[in-house]
């Protein structure tokens, strides 16, 4: 899974851009609205959400680690795809989105293009308990810590766990096993869930 890209923007058009890394490889990235603003700087550094489909591997550039986590939480919701996730993150910052869902503010969700009152109410039901804002920024400038937390939580969400319980399980595992990698963290979190049964 690609979690971070740093390099030069070679080309941008409509909804996508190409980021060339120091090794000379160019990656097609679909940035969020806030990430587009970062593309004006050179070199650019983006947290990336990777979505794997049968016919494609898609990269979505995010403006922050929190936005990357929110993107994964959104696309992990049944019936909500990357296009809708991009539209939602184009209107809300992750903290604003979490707050709107926590206070069940359907009117706020109607600010997203293509989402009317009925869809907003359905989204509130679908997203309740799934969206949380985590501190996924790398600690001390070290990339792996932030990536580990967000990737482990995203993996658990993709397995059907709520964002809140996935975050709690990952944090608990890392308190006991701070040197665990993503796979070990997910495995230990799953054991914690199994022990609760």
Secondary structure in CASP SS format (residue, H / E / C, confidence):
PFRMAT SS
TARGET T0000
AUTHOR 0000-0000-0000
METHOD secondary structure of the structure
MODEL  1
X C 1.00
X C 1.00
X C 1.00
X E 1.00
X E 1.00
X E 1.00
X E 1.00
X E 1.00
X E 1.00
X E 1.00
X E 1.00
X E 1.00
X E 1.00
X C 1.00
X C 1.00
X E 1.00
X E 1.00
X E 1.00
X E 1.00
X E 1.00
X E 1.00
X C 1.00
X C 1.00
X C 1.00
X C 1.00
X E 1.00
X E 1.00
X E 1.00
X E 1.00
X E 1.00
X E 1.00
X C 1.00
X H 1.00
X H 1.00
X H 1.00
X H 1.00
X H 1.00
X H 1.00
X C 1.00
X C 1.00
X C 1.00
X C 1.00
X C 1.00
X E 1.00
X E 1.00
X E 1.00
X E 1.00
X E 1.00
X E 1.00
X E 1.00
X E 1.00
X E 1.00
X C 1.00
X C 1.00
X C 1.00
X C 1.00
X E 1.00
X E 1.00
X E 1.00
X E 1.00
X E 1.00
X E 1.00
X C 1.00
X C 1.00
X H 1.00
X H 1.00
X H 1.00
X H 1.00
X H 1.00
X H 1.00
X H 1.00
X H 1.00
X H 1.00
X H 1.00
X H 1.00
X C 1.00
X C 1.00
X C 1.00
X C 1.00
X C 1.00
X C 1.00
X H 1.00
X H 1.00
X H 1.00
X H 1.00
X H 1.00
X H 1.00
X H 1.00
X H 1.00
X H 1.00
X H 1.00
X C 1.00
X C 1.00
X H 1.00
X H 1.00
X H 1.00
X H 1.00
X H 1.00
X H 1.00
X H 1.00
X H 1.00
X H 1.00
X C 1.00
X C 1.00
X C 1.00
X H 1.00
X H 1.00
X H 1.00
X H 1.00
X C 1.00
X C 1.00
X C 1.00
X C 1.00
X C 1.00
X C 1.00
X C 1.00
X H 1.00
X H 1.00
X H 1.00
X H 1.00
X H 1.00
X H 1.00
X H 1.00
X H 1.00
X H 1.00
X H 1.00
X H 1.00
X C 1.00
X C 1.00
X C 1.00
X C 1.00
X C 1.00
X C 1.00
X C 1.00
X C 1.00
X C 1.00
X C 1.00
X C 1.00
X H 1.00
X H 1.00
X H 1.00
X C 1.00
X H 1.00
X H 1.00
X H 1.00
X H 1.00
X H 1.00
X H 1.00
X H 1.00
X H 1.00
X H 1.00
X H 1.00
X H 1.00
X H 1.00
X H 1.00
X H 1.00
X H 1.00
X H 1.00
X C 1.00
X C 1.00
X C 1.00
X C 1.00
X H 1.00
X H 1.00
X H 1.00
X H 1.00
X H 1.00
X H 1.00
X H 1.00
X H 1.00
X H 1.00
X H 1.00
X H 1.00
X H 1.00
X H 1.00
X H 1.00
X C 1.00
X C 1.00
X C 1.00
X C 1.00
X C 1.00
X H 1.00
X H 1.00
X H 1.00
X H 1.00
X H 1.00
X H 1.00
X H 1.00
X H 1.00
X H 1.00
X H 1.00
X H 1.00
X H 1.00
X H 1.00
X H 1.00
X H 1.00
X C 1.00
END
